[in-house]
Amino acid sequence: MKVLLAEDEPDVQLIARLSLKKAGFTVVTVNNGVELLARVQAEQPDAVLLDWMMPEMDGFETCKRLKGDPATKDIPVIFLTAKVQETEVAKALALGAMGCIGKPFDALTLGQQVMTILGR
């Protein structure tokens, strides 16, 4: 299963990538929403993990654009974010995201959390 991860913090990106790879995922990383949108069609990911707060284009706008494009609207989106208050989670779900995983996340269970949200 291939995941496209948009995360602007290098340390978080590294830990998430290593954690997901250990769980059996193929991981492609980008630094922000602009990069994600530029690569999503070429990468054909099975899921997208989005940080909420990123430079250039935040996760909210990135998710909105993914879900608004017929070519990418069916790709599952999961937010990987510190913004896990009830209002932010509701906003993410209203945009079409499948769920939210809070930061800091548990590197040992991140892969399983993603699989659970995806229903696999």
C-alpha positions in Angstrom: 0.0 0.0 0.0 1.4 3.4 -1.0 1.0 6.5 1.2 1.8 10.0 0.1 2.8 12.0 3.2 2.7 15.8 3.3 4.7 17.0 6.3 6.9 20.1 6.6 8.8 19.1 9.8 11.8 17.0 8.8 12.0 15.1 12.1 8.3 14.2 12.0 8.5 13.3 8.4 11.4 10.9 9.1 9.7 9.3 12.0 6.4 8.9 10.2 8.1 7.5 7.1 10.2 5.0 9.0 7.2 3.9 11.1 5.0 3.4 8.1 7.7 1.6 6.1 8.2 -0.8 9.1 4.4 -1.5 8.9 4.7 -2.4 5.3 3.8 0.8 3.5 5.6 2.3 0.6 5.9 6.0 1.5 6.5 9.0 -0.7 7.1 12.3 1.2 6.5 15.9 0.2 6.9 19.1 2.3 3.6 20.8 1.7 0.3 20.8 -0.1 1.6 22.4 -3.3 4.1 19.6 -3.7 1.5 17.0 -2.9 -0.9 18.2 -5.5 1.9 18.3 -8.1 2.7 14.6 -7.4 -0.5 12.9 -6.4 -1.6 11.9 -9.9 1.9 10.6 -10.9 2.3 8.7 -7.6 -1.2 7.1 -7.5 -1.2 6.7 -3.7 -3.7 4.4 -1.9 -4.0 7.1 0.8 -2.8 10.6 1.7 -1.5 11.6 5.1 -1.7 15.4 5.6 -0.4 17.7 8.2 -2.8 20.5 8.9 -0.3 23.3 9.3 2.1 23.6 6.4 3.7 26.5 4.5 2.5 27.4 1.0 -0.7 25.4 1.2 -2.1 24.0 4.4 -3.8 20.6 4.8 -7.3 22.1 4.9 -6.9 23.6 1.4 -5.0 20.6 0.1 -7.8 18.2 1.2 -10.4 20.6 -0.3 -8.6 20.5 -3.6 -8.0 16.8 -3.6 -11.7 16.1 -2.9 -12.8 18.7 -5.5 -10.8 17.1 -8.3 -12.6 14.1 -10.0 -9.1 12.5 -10.6 -8.2 12.5 -6.9 -11.6 12.7 -5.0 -11.6 9.0 -4.1 -8.1 8.9 -2.6 -8.6 8.4 1.2 -7.2 11.4 3.2 -6.1 11.1 6.9 -4.9 14.1 8.8 -1.7 13.7 10.8 -1.9 16.8 13.0 -1.6 18.4 16.4 -5.1 19.9 15.6 -7.2 17.1 17.1 -9.7 19.3 19.0 -13.3 18.3 18.3 -14.0 21.3 16.0 -10.9 20.6 13.8 -11.7 16.9 13.5 -15.2 17.7 12.5 -13.9 20.2 9.9 -11.5 17.5 8.5 -14.3 15.0 8.3 -16.6 17.5 6.7 -14.0 18.0 4.0 -14.0 14.3 3.2 -11.1 13.1 5.3 -11.5 9.6 6.8 -10.0 10.5 10.1 -7.3 12.2 12.2 -4.2 10.9 14.0 -2.9 13.3 16.6 0.6 14.5 17.0 2.7 13.5 18.7 1.8 10.0 17.4 3.0 6.6 18.6 5.6 5.5 16.0 5.0 1.9 17.0 1.3 2.0 16.2 1.1 4.6 13.4 0.8 2.0 10.6 -2.0 0.1 12.5 -3.8 3.4 13.1 -3.7 4.2 9.4 -5.0 0.7 8.5 -7.8 0.9 11.1 -9.0 4.3 9.7 -8.8 2.9 6.2 -10.9 -0.1 7.3 -8.2 -2.7 6.5 
